[in-house]
Amino acid sequence: MARNLLQRIEAFLAESAMPPSVFGREAVRDPRLVADLREGRIAGLRIICRVEHFMNKWRADHRAGRVAPCGDLRLYAVRHPGETP
């Protein structure tokens, strides 16, 4: 089940272009979540539910046009000078 979770997370990261540390921080307040899962960490049911909920909510918000930029907003300012995120 944990392997399947990691595969779903990897697909989500590719879909959302979200950095793994941002995903972990936003989903479960653990920036090392994805790195630890890649290293073999086994997620419990509570973590799995929180991750699934986060991905489902992000997709719904994305379809509705309510997704804010994620990641380091300082990089956004460098790439898009003068625009607000």
Buried (B, 14 or more C-beta within 10 A) or exposed (E): EBEEBBEBBBEBBEEBEBBBBBBBBEBBEBBEBBEBBEEEBEBEEEBBEBBBEBBEEBBEEEEEEEBEEBEEEEEBEEEEEEEEE
